[in-house]
């Protein structure tokens, strides 16, 4: 069913989303940016540097919130076919947000117990049990995040048209970086205390005959941060989506399946997904690209602490130049670069620029130049912004209205699995680097060098993506599925 042949009693066409509403939608992504900072910035740094948890164990536990990402496809399909509070997307967003903000505080409490076990028992059975508990909590965090973020991304498809989709992407994903920057500034201010920096954080442990982090001091400083910031994030998630779906969603008009008794089930949606060769090509591209971007997530704050001697509050502020660069990159790309170069060439440009930035990050470590590191992170953020705007616009083009939630779930699955793999791979390569090299900077540099190679592989895969082939195959598959003829 197309808009041109709607019946007289069909619902009226919703209004276009204006710029103020785009920014309001972006508040959700702003909240996700703050949560990302808390988990991959503050919590990850404390776990590895202060509590001395092995990097690959810390990274592996945190990455569990990405490894449960196959649930994204299910949550996406659920939001296509079943409503909550009368909405296809909004109810999922609100319930998921309430859960993941609450679970983040629980994760921090488990981190404290893991640190206490490392100090009191070393790497024995109790410590491994606490490591497993941390992984389980992050798995629950990831499920809640998937339940919220996948329907939100599908909502962006529902409320946008071809002519304004790249602008919505630019604004909404820019707000993700605003969240990272704002979160970094607020967190660094709250953590900017001498008692939680350098030698001041240490206390003598007679059992280990060594100085260890004073966990009580850390708790007093960091627990309030994990209460205040998640509460703000939940408020942002509700504010960003309240009333949006009812006023702007085009889902009822677009979906040929929405009024049919035989709505597309998860099984049928997956058949549409797997019937298209381009789905596999783009899935592979997103996987390699995202791993190459996010390997540094697990190691950047520890890099600042171990190689440059920065305090917790200072390594948290490393997210500011990165976030500002990404913000400028996304916003300028959506309005200026994408319309001129196109989605694929824009994404390729960002990948090439990122390769150069990894070289600069390595150089900063070799020269112990913190200012060069901040400059390199600014340029890397700019590159990631260009990549994000280009690849996300491409992703939304590779989506079909009838199964928008399922396709968005599939792309989210690829990205989330890659983030998880990237986080674990970053920690594992760092561990291996520390065994191979006596110099910490060389261990960290090995992570950044592998990221540069991955970017080049992503460019090769990008050349194989064909939007027209995807659309042709997807429409044929949907037609067959809706007739129940696809074996």
SULFENTA-V670301 format. One record per run of one state. SS is the DSSP state (~ for helix, > for strand, _ for the rest). FROM is the first residue (numbers start at 1). TO is the last residue. Records with the same first field share a line. If there is no record, write none. Layout:
SS = FROM-TO ; FROM-TO
//
This chain:
_ = 1-2 ; 6-18 ; 51-54 ; 68-70 ; 82-83 ; 85-86 ; 88-89 ; 122-124 ; 160-164 ; 192-193 ; 197-197 ; 206-209 ; 214-214 ; 223-224 ; 242-243 ; 249-250 ; 255-265 ; 275-276 ; 299-299 ; 307-311 ; 317-317 ; 342-342 ; 367-369 ; 398-400 ; 437-439 ; 463-466 ; 483-487
~ = 3-5 ; 19-50 ; 55-67 ; 71-81 ; 90-121 ; 125-159 ; 165-191 ; 194-196 ; 198-201 ; 215-222 ; 225-241 ; 244-248 ; 251-254 ; 266-274 ; 277-298 ; 300-306 ; 312-316 ; 318-341 ; 343-366 ; 370-397 ; 401-436 ; 440-462 ; 467-482
> = 84-84 ; 87-87 ; 202-205 ; 210-213
//
